[in-house]
């Protein structure tokens, strides 16, 4: 599975599954933190308003059924 979960607890739980996990958050966060010389907040964030747009919700639901 592909994930961008910011929560350390969620990512650790996902790694306990038998499913292969590609963790984009973990892959890139170290580089970002190194450049900024600070640790990230690591809290879940909004999806940039994606779910507030009815058309986007419909597209995502239809894509999951395809």
C-alpha positions as CSV (number, residue, x, y, z in Angstrom):
1,X,0.0,0.0,0.0
2,X,1.1,3.6,-0.5
3,X,0.8,5.9,2.5
4,X,1.5,9.4,3.5
5,X,0.3,9.1,7.1
6,X,2.0,11.7,9.3
7,X,1.3,10.0,12.6
8,X,4.2,7.8,13.8
9,X,1.7,5.5,15.6
10,X,-0.3,4.9,12.4
11,X,2.8,4.2,10.3
12,X,4.1,1.8,12.9
13,X,0.7,-0.1,12.9
14,X,0.7,-0.2,9.1
15,X,4.2,-1.8,9.1
16,X,2.9,-4.6,11.3
17,X,0.5,-5.8,8.6
18,X,1.5,-8.4,6.0
19,X,0.9,-5.9,3.2
20,X,3.9,-4.3,1.6
21,X,4.0,-0.6,2.6
22,X,5.6,2.2,0.7
23,X,5.7,5.1,3.1
24,X,6.1,8.4,1.2
25,X,6.0,10.4,4.4
26,X,8.9,8.5,5.9
27,X,10.9,8.4,2.7
28,X,10.9,12.2,2.3
29,X,10.5,13.6,5.8
30,X,14.1,13.0,6.8
31,X,15.4,15.1,3.9
32,X,13.0,17.9,4.6
33,X,13.9,17.9,8.3
34,X,17.6,17.9,7.4
35,X,17.3,20.9,5.1
36,X,15.1,22.8,7.6
37,X,17.2,21.6,10.5
38,X,14.2,20.9,12.6
39,X,11.9,18.0,13.3
40,X,8.5,18.0,11.7
41,X,5.3,18.2,13.7
42,X,4.1,14.8,12.5
43,X,0.4,15.4,13.0
44,X,-2.4,14.5,10.6
45,X,-3.3,17.4,8.3
46,X,-6.2,18.2,6.0
47,X,-6.3,17.0,2.4
48,X,-6.2,20.6,1.1
49,X,-10.0,20.8,1.0
50,X,-10.3,17.8,-1.3
51,X,-13.3,16.2,0.5
52,X,-15.2,19.4,0.6
53,X,-15.5,19.5,-3.2
54,X,-18.5,17.2,-4.2
55,X,-17.1,16.5,-7.6
56,X,-13.7,15.4,-6.2
57,X,-15.5,13.0,-3.8
58,X,-17.5,11.5,-6.7
59,X,-14.4,11.1,-8.9
60,X,-12.5,9.3,-6.1
61,X,-15.4,7.0,-5.3
62,X,-15.9,6.2,-9.0
63,X,-12.2,5.5,-9.4
64,X,-12.2,3.1,-6.5
65,X,-15.0,1.1,-8.2
66,X,-13.3,0.9,-11.6
